[in-house]
Amino acid sequence: MRDIITPIASIAASLVVVGILLAAIGINPLEAYAVMFTSSFTSKFGLAELCVKTTPLIFTGLAVAIPLKAGLWNIGAEGQLYMGAFAASVVALYSNLPGYAMLPAMFLIAAIFGMGWAAIPAVLRAKFDLNEILSTLLLNYVAIYWVEYMVYGPMRGKEVYNFPYTDLFPDIATLPRFFGTRFHLGFFIAIIIAIAIYYLVNKTDFGFSLRVVGANPRAADYAGISRQKVIIYSMLLGGMFAGIAGMIEVSGIQLRLRPLISTGYGYAGIPVALLASGDPLLVIVSATLFGFLYVGGSVLQTTYSVPVAIVYVFQSLIVLFIIAGQSLRRRG
Amino acid sequence: MVDPNFIASLLASSIRAGTPLLYATLGEIITERSGVLNLGLEGIMITGAFTGFAISLATGNPWLGVLCGGIAGMLLALVHAFFSITLKANQSITGLMLVLLGLGITGFLGRNYIGEVAYYLDLIKIPVLSDLPYLGEVLFSHDPLAYLAVILAALLWFILFKTRYGLEIIAAGEKPEAADSMGVDVDRVRYISTLFGGFLVGIGGAYLSLAYAKLWTEGMTAGRGWISLALVIFSGWMPQRAIFGAYLFGGLDVLSFKLQAIGVGISYHFMKMLPYVVTILVLLVSVIRKRAAFGAPTALGTPYVRGKKE
């Protein structure tokens, strides 16, 4: 039976702890949560922003969930996202591709770069048994500073005064938006990919070997499934989703490359995947929850000037509570 | 010709920059020696840095700040200890969440402290010795915590390798089932080591805000927690070797800063990248040469369950 108590109790417990923190700086938590709710769900713009924030989280949730099926922790979605965004931006700004080829090329190159960035920890894990949690995490910083270097240096735009931005992408390199809001095509791409991955995991041989390696590595050996291959493929797949998230962020929302294109979407992928217990369809649901936290977090910032760092607190607490819940269930 | 004054001031600042690394490395050595892997150093350090700064600002007493920074570090370490020892959960993922938690909480609470000036630790110039040419500046003109760090390293070496309690810590990290059969309470030893380790890491953080930078900025640890993690491996889990490692990395930090100041063109962004690249490389070398050859505790990162065969 699927455990639904742990995720719900974890969310509730995190809301309580963050509420205490809010109260500590003199904000009524109930009022704050109410403001978060109404601003996300009661207007066209609120709902559009909810989808805007949910889109990258579906991708990063998948980026964590797929390797996790094989028992691997991909903490590197943040860096893979940045590398995907970087590669897509290079194509958008310098390739001069015709309109029909531009977005597909950006999509493809972002997927490849995300994959490539994930390949480093994947190979190190498969060949040398290097802890992938540490290596994926450390590579995030390298990717983020790489993008910083590019936008402060070689890729800085001509029309940006002294800001560390590239120039705006040409129109053919941006995703179409709808309803006069920031809601864009990326949302549908995310949903379609999540459904496709659901089939990949549950209905294919690859999905089967993924689940076997994660559940029982020794059984995988007996069944003749190469653990090394599964480790590498699952990480590559994860990196691919995160890379695509990067492309969608720059061509759907930012319309240029700049530092801080992601406010921790890659890290948020961890609780998104955990809450969904790795199920690609449930990832859509838990990504929406975290999308809500992001929209609510920025509303808190504008209404009460609460730093967005509160979102990180939420994420880490939810993960800790889920892990505690799982351990207790295992023992009890 | 290299100016001897430049060298002297470089060495002196290497020691200052290395001291927070030394505290954090020593703390993690004690933690890991008992068999617990705490990846949360970055989050514990930043929490120590913020708590120390806030308390010093509120009370006017930087020493109270340092103490509270240590205690804050200990509290985060307690979370880690509870998850990894009592719940026997995945230690890597819990440690990592401490980083997110520490950076998040301090970013949240620390907003109003940016730009404030707190009381910081004064230098103690050791009489006579500090007047020695060059040597006086390098070795004998530091704040008390810098001296204390070296003494602490020696003390921890002594405790680990020359006392019965040190033997118990090492046994808990190497062969917990053997330690258990000798009557050592493995969980208790691991709890104490993890808490004490967190305390030291917190002090390393407080040193950053109260002695080194003398101010609070969000994310001011800037990768020092990760560097310290690499330094544990680099020093082969030996407290005495950590001293040299910490000062060496402190020196690299200062050197890059000074080179930039005199216009040698190394990109700022690549310098920021460096701690993470170095950490990956150190890890890589250590796994390629097999952990045991480096002296890693055998049971590092493995929860101990009584009566369960490995």
Chai-1 contact restraints between the chains, C-beta under 6 A:
chainA,res_idxA,chainB,res_idxB,connection_type,confidence,min_distance_angstrom,max_distance_angstrom,comment,restraint_id
A,F128,B,V287,contact,1.0,0.0,6.0,A-B,restraint_1
A,F128,B,I288,contact,1.0,0.0,6.0,A-B,restraint_2
A,L130,B,V287,contact,1.0,0.0,6.0,A-B,restraint_3
A,I133,B,S92,contact,1.0,0.0,6.0,A-B,restraint_4
A,L138,B,Y276,contact,1.0,0.0,6.0,A-B,restraint_5
A,L138,B,T279,contact,1.0,0.0,6.0,A-B,restraint_6
A,L138,B,I280,contact,1.0,0.0,6.0,A-B,restraint_7
A,Y141,B,Y276,contact,1.0,0.0,6.0,A-B,restraint_8
A,V142,B,M273,contact,1.0,0.0,6.0,A-B,restraint_9
A,V142,B,Y276,contact,1.0,0.0,6.0,A-B,restraint_10
A,Y145,B,H269,contact,1.0,0.0,6.0,A-B,restraint_11
A,Y145,B,K272,contact,1.0,0.0,6.0,A-B,restraint_12
A,Y145,B,M273,contact,1.0,0.0,6.0,A-B,restraint_13
A,E148,B,H269,contact,1.0,0.0,6.0,A-B,restraint_14
A,Y149,B,S267,contact,1.0,0.0,6.0,A-B,restraint_15
A,Y149,B,H269,contact,1.0,0.0,6.0,A-B,restraint_16
A,P307,B,G107,contact,1.0,0.0,6.0,A-B,restraint_17
A,P307,B,F108,contact,1.0,0.0,6.0,A-B,restraint_18
A,P307,B,R111,contact,1.0,0.0,6.0,A-B,restraint_19
A,A309,B,G104,contact,1.0,0.0,6.0,A-B,restraint_20
A,A309,B,G107,contact,1.0,0.0,6.0,A-B,restraint_21
A,A309,B,F108,contact,1.0,0.0,6.0,A-B,restraint_22
A,I310,B,F108,contact,1.0,0.0,6.0,A-B,restraint_23
A,Y312,B,L100,contact,1.0,0.0,6.0,A-B,restraint_24
A,Y312,B,G104,contact,1.0,0.0,6.0,A-B,restraint_25
A,V313,B,G104,contact,1.0,0.0,6.0,A-B,restraint_26
A,V313,B,I105,contact,1.0,0.0,6.0,A-B,restraint_27
A,S316,B,M97,contact,1.0,0.0,6.0,A-B,restraint_28
A,S316,B,L100,contact,1.0,0.0,6.0,A-B,restraint_29
A,S316,B,L101,contact,1.0,0.0,6.0,A-B,restraint_30
A,V319,B,M97,contact,1.0,0.0,6.0,A-B,restraint_31
A,L320,B,M97,contact,1.0,0.0,6.0,A-B,restraint_32
A,I323,B,A89,contact,1.0,0.0,6.0,A-B,restraint_33
A,S327,B,L87,contact,1.0,0.0,6.0,A-B,restraint_34
A,S327,B,A89,contact,1.0,0.0,6.0,A-B,restraint_35
